[in-house]
Structure formats: C-alpha cells, structure tokens
Amino acid sequence: MQNIDTDPWKHSHAFGQQVKKKGESRTIWVVIINLVTMVVEIVAGILSGSMALLADGLHMASHAAALTINVFAYRYARKNAFNKSFSFGTGKVNSLAAFASAVLLAVFSLIMAYESVSRFISPLDIRFNEAIYVAIIGLAINLLSAFVLKGKHGHGHEHKHDHNLKSAYLHVITDALTSIFAIVALLVAKYFDQVWLDPLMGVLGAVLVGRWSIGLLKETSRVLLDKQLSQSKIDLVTRKMESIDDTKVADIHLWSLGSGKNGIILSMVTTHPREIAFYESRLPDELSIVHSTIQVNKPVDKSH
C-alpha cells in the first residue's frame, strides 16, 4: 500500500479547553470566601447559641459545595482537553456542571416556596434583630462573591459562552436577592407588625430563582443535546455556500461544542466540485466553527 502522509489533515480536538479560564480562578476565590464565612458563622453560632448564625453557616456550606462542582468542572475540562475519548473535546463538561447547578437552583426555589407557604399557614416567632444581622452578613458576602465572579470588565460576553461561570454567578446573585427580600420583609415586620410580608417575600424570591434556573436549564440542555443553532445562523451558512456558482446545500448540522465553539457537518451538491479547503474558507468567521466535516457531491443523473 502506498505510504500516504495524513499529518497535514490531523488536528487537535482540545479547542482551547487546555487553557485556564478566568472563571476558574474567580470561582475558587468565591468558594474560599464562602468557606471562611461558613467557619466563622458556625463557630460564632455555637459560642453564642445563635441558631440563625448556625443555620446561615450551614447554608454557606451548601453554597460552597455547589460552587465546588463548578471548580471541578473547570479543572476536569482543562486536564482532559487532549483526551481522545472525547470526540469533540471537553467543552460540554462546563455546560454539564452548569446544568447540575441549575437543577440545584430549581430545588432551592422549591424549598423556598414550600417553607414560605408553610409559614403563611403556621407563622413562626422571629428574632428580628438576629435575623436582620445574619441577612446583612449574607448580602455582603454574596455581593462580594458576585463582584469577584463578574471581574473588572463586566460579565456579558464571558458569561454568554461560559455556562459554568454563569451558573456560579446566578448562585450568588439569587442568594443576594434572597437576602435583600429578607431584610426588607424583616424590617417591615419588626417596625410595622406586618409579619405576613416575610413569607410573601420568600414566595417572590422562589419564583424569581425558579425562572432563572429554568432559563439556565434550557440554555445548557440545548448544548448537551446537540440542538441545532438558530435558524438565522444556519441560513447564514447556507447563503454563503449557495453564493458559490452552481452549489446547493443538501444537508446541514450546526451545533455547539461548548464554551462558544461550534461544529458543522455540511453536505453540498455541485456540478463543479472544488477542494474542501475552499469551502472551509467560506464558513463565516463569526460562528466560531472549530470542527467541520464537509461532503461535496455531484448531481445524480436521472436521465438513465
């Protein structure tokens, strides 16, 4: 058999996952912040006999555990970037972690709703000063965590492509929102004797957290299930290819590989086939297509 050199056509499937993302370091710092707060609140709660401080310390522990999932996903995706058992790299590991975090957020919202409704039915005595103090601490910690995760230049573009970072950010923002609702409700209940406002704020918080979690579940599941990208992006590729003389797109699969990277499988029909590299050069740069499989066919002669 003739010795054919295939090296020029081989390429890595890491697609940049081996590079440490900014979100990884930020998330580690937020885990540390939550762990330190957890230890301080639990120790203070035990020494002072404050159940509110002890409960919030355990709550911080649950947040640290959830955020640890995000850290693990970053490290796993980076360490296994060149693992050939992943057909298209480890980009979806971060989306999987974000999906898991979204499930935890959804469970958290259901628990919030249940607890709030139960307190409507059976109101509990509230130690207002202690509860307000703990809520303010929680708010401060979560705002600090949100600031760390957001970074200097905002989070819009980065969070759009990094589901893992977005899920971590949503965790601390939802908790900050819960703290704000709690502070408002507790102040009104304390000074105006409107105790019913506390569980009402809990229900409102649960609804908002639930909506955010559903949005993140939809976003990440699209990636995990290899759902086609938007029709406008498919149409863009189709127009680009069909602008080539005597070329028609027969079949197209355009999907996310995770972390803002996309793959495409394209089948075309033309009477004047060209080199595959020519068609690859016509793929829109703005779609960040890092893996392409292109098939070029000649029309079937139906006269026979």
C-alpha positions in Angstrom: 0.0 0.0 0.0 1.3 3.4 -0.9 2.7 5.4 2.1 0.4 8.4 2.4 1.2 11.2 4.8 -2.0 12.1 6.8 -0.4 14.5 9.2 -1.4 17.7 7.4 -5.0 16.8 7.9 -4.8 15.9 11.6 -5.7 18.4 14.2 -6.3 18.6 18.0 -9.8 18.5 19.4 -8.9 20.5 22.6 -10.3 23.7 21.0 -8.7 25.8 23.7 -10.0 23.9 26.7 -6.5 23.3 27.9 -6.1 27.0 28.7 -7.1 28.0 32.2 -10.2 30.2 32.1 -10.6 33.4 34.1 -13.8 32.0 35.6 -11.9 29.1 37.2 -9.7 31.4 39.4 -12.7 33.6 40.3 -14.9 30.7 41.3 -12.1 29.3 43.5 -11.9 32.6 45.3 -15.7 32.6 45.8 -15.5 29.1 47.3 -12.8 30.3 49.7 -14.9 33.3 50.7 -17.9 31.1 51.4 -15.9 28.5 53.3 -14.3 31.2 55.6 -17.7 32.8 56.2 -19.2 29.3 56.9 -16.5 28.5 59.6 -16.9 32.0 61.2 -20.7 31.8 61.4 -20.8 28.2 62.6 -18.2 28.9 65.4 -19.9 32.1 66.3 -23.3 30.4 66.3 -22.1 27.6 68.6 -20.4 30.0 71.0 -23.3 32.5 71.1 -26.1 29.9 70.9 -27.5 31.7 67.9 -29.5 29.3 65.7 -29.8 31.9 63.0 -26.0 32.2 62.6 -25.5 28.4 62.8 -28.2 27.9 60.1 -26.7 30.5 57.8 -23.3 28.9 58.3 -24.7 25.6 57.1 -26.4 27.5 54.2 -22.9 28.9 53.2 -21.6 25.3 53.3 -24.3 24.2 50.7 -23.2 27.1 48.5 -19.5 26.2 48.8 -20.5 22.6 47.8 -22.4 23.8 44.8 -19.6 26.1 43.7 -17.1 23.3 44.1 -18.9 21.5 41.3 -18.1 24.4 39.1 -14.4 24.4 40.1 -14.2 20.6 39.5 -15.7 21.1 36.0 -13.2 23.7 35.1 -10.3 21.5 36.2 -11.6 18.3 34.7 -12.2 20.0 31.3 -8.7 21.5 31.3 -6.9 18.4 32.5 -8.7 16.2 29.9 -8.6 18.6 27.0 -6.4 16.3 24.9 -8.1 13.1 26.0 -9.0 11.3 22.7 -12.1 9.6 24.3 -13.9 13.0 24.0 -14.9 13.2 20.3 -15.2 17.0 20.2 -13.2 18.0 23.3 -14.3 18.7 26.8 -16.2 21.9 26.2 -19.5 20.4 27.3 -18.2 19.5 30.7 -18.7 23.1 31.8 -22.3 23.0 30.4 -23.0 19.8 32.2 -21.8 21.4 35.5 -24.0 24.4 34.8 -26.9 22.1 34.2 -26.3 20.4 37.5 -26.1 23.8 39.2 -29.4 24.9 37.5 -31.1 21.8 39.0 -29.8 22.7 42.4 -31.2 26.2 42.0 -34.5 24.8 40.9 -34.6 22.5 44.1 -33.6 25.6 46.2 -36.5 27.6 44.7 -38.9 24.7 45.5 -37.7 24.5 49.1 -38.0 28.3 49.4 -41.6 28.2 48.1 -42.5 25.3 50.5 -41.0 27.0 53.5 -42.7 30.3 52.7 -46.2 28.8 52.2 -45.8 26.7 55.4 -45.1 29.9 57.3 -48.2 31.5 55.9 -50.2 28.6 57.3 -48.2 28.3 60.6 -46.3 31.6 61.4 -43.2 31.2 63.5 -41.8 33.6 66.1 -39.0 35.7 64.6 -35.9 37.0 66.5 -35.8 40.1 64.3 -32.5 41.7 65.3 -30.6 38.5 65.0 -32.3 37.6 61.7 -31.6 41.0 60.2 -28.0 40.9 61.3 -27.5 37.5 59.6 -29.3 38.6 56.4 -27.0 41.7 56.1 -23.9 39.4 56.5 -25.2 37.1 53.8 -25.9 40.0 51.5 -22.4 41.4 52.0 -20.8 38.1 51.3 -22.9 37.4 48.2 -22.3 40.9 46.8 -18.5 40.4 47.3 -18.8 37.0 45.6 -20.7 38.5 42.6 -18.1 41.2 42.3 -15.3 38.6 42.1 -17.2 36.5 39.6 -18.1 39.5 37.4 -14.5 40.7 37.1 -13.2 44.1 36.0 -14.8 44.3 32.6 -18.3 43.0 33.2 -19.7 39.6 32.6 -21.9 39.8 29.4 -19.7 38.3 26.7 -17.8 35.9 29.0 -21.0 34.6 30.7 -22.6 34.1 27.3 -20.0 31.4 26.4 -19.1 30.1 29.8 -22.2 28.4 31.3 -20.1 27.3 34.3 -19.3 30.8 35.2 -22.9 31.9 34.6 -24.3 29.3 36.9 -21.9 30.2 39.7 -22.8 33.9 39.2 -26.5 33.0 39.4 -26.0 31.1 42.6 -24.6 34.1 44.4 -27.0 36.6 42.8 -30.0 34.5 43.8 -28.8 34.3 47.4 -28.1 38.1 47.4 -31.6 38.7 46.2 -33.0 36.4 48.9 -31.0 38.4 51.5 -32.4 41.7 50.2 -36.0 40.4 50.2 -35.4 39.0 53.8 -34.0 42.4 55.1 -36.9 44.4 53.6 -39.5 41.9 55.0 -37.9 41.7 58.4 -37.6 45.5 58.8 -41.3 46.0 57.8 -42.4 43.1 60.1 -40.4 44.5 63.0 -41.5 48.1 62.8 -45.0 47.8 61.3 -46.0 44.4 62.6 -46.6 43.1 59.1 -45.2 39.6 59.7 -47.0 38.1 56.6 -44.6 40.1 54.4 -41.7 37.7 55.4 -43.2 34.6 53.8 -44.6 36.7 50.8 -41.0 37.8 50.0 -40.0 34.2 50.2 -42.5 33.2 47.6 -41.4 36.1 45.3 -37.8 35.1 45.7 -38.7 31.4 44.9 -40.5 32.5 41.7 -37.5 34.6 40.5 -35.0 31.9 41.3 -37.2 29.3 39.6 -37.4 31.4 36.4 -33.6 31.9 36.4 -33.0 28.2 36.9 -35.4 27.2 34.1 -33.7 29.7 31.8 -30.2 28.2 32.6 -31.6 24.6 32.2 -33.0 25.4 28.7 -29.7 27.1 27.7 -27.4 24.3 28.8 -29.7 21.5 27.6 -29.5 22.9 24.1 -25.7 22.3 24.2 -25.9 18.9 25.9 -28.5 17.6 23.5 -26.6 18.9 20.4 -29.5 21.0 19.3 -29.1 23.0 16.1 -28.1 26.6 16.5 -30.5 29.3 15.5 -32.1 29.2 12.0 -30.6 32.6 11.3 -27.1 31.1 11.7 -28.0 28.1 9.5 -29.3 30.5 6.9 -26.1 32.5 7.0 -24.0 29.4 6.2 -26.5 28.3 3.5 -26.3 31.7 1.8 -22.5 31.7 2.0 -22.3 28.3 0.3 -25.0 28.8 -2.3 -23.4 32.1 -3.4 -20.8 29.8 -5.0 -21.7 29.1 -8.6 -23.9 26.1 -9.1 -23.8 24.9 -5.5 -26.8 23.8 -3.3 -26.8 22.8 0.3 -28.4 19.4 0.7 -27.9 18.9 4.5 -26.5 20.9 7.3 -25.9 20.3 11.0 -24.6 23.2 13.0 -24.3 22.8 16.8 -22.4 23.9 19.9 -19.4 22.0 21.1 -19.5 24.1 24.4 -17.7 27.2 25.6 -18.7 29.3 22.5 -17.2 26.8 20.0 -19.3 25.3 17.2 -19.1 22.3 14.9 -20.6 21.8 11.4 -21.4 18.8 9.2 -22.2 20.1 5.7 -23.4 18.2 2.6 -23.5 20.0 -0.8 -24.3 19.3 -4.4 -22.4 20.9 -7.3 -21.5 20.2 -10.8 -18.1 21.8 -10.3 -16.6 20.3 -7.1 -13.7 22.2 -5.5 -11.1 21.4 -2.8 -12.6 21.0 0.7 -10.3 23.8 1.9 -12.1 26.2 -0.5 -15.5 25.5 1.2 -13.9 25.7 4.7 -12.6 29.2 3.8 -16.2 30.3 3.1 -17.5 29.4 6.5 -18.5 32.6 8.5 -15.8 33.5 11.0 -18.3 35.0 13.4 -19.8 31.5 14.0 -16.6 30.2 15.7 -16.6 26.9 13.8 -13.7 24.9 15.1 -14.6 21.5 13.6 -16.0 21.0 10.1 -16.9 17.9 8.1 -17.8 18.8 4.5 -19.1 16.4 1.9 -19.3 17.5 -1.8 -21.5 15.5 -4.2 -22.2 15.7 -7.9 -25.8 15.8 -9.0 -27.5 12.4 -9.7 -28.1 11.9 -13.4 -31.8 10.9 -13.5 -31.9 10.6 -17.3 -30.9 6.9 -17.1 
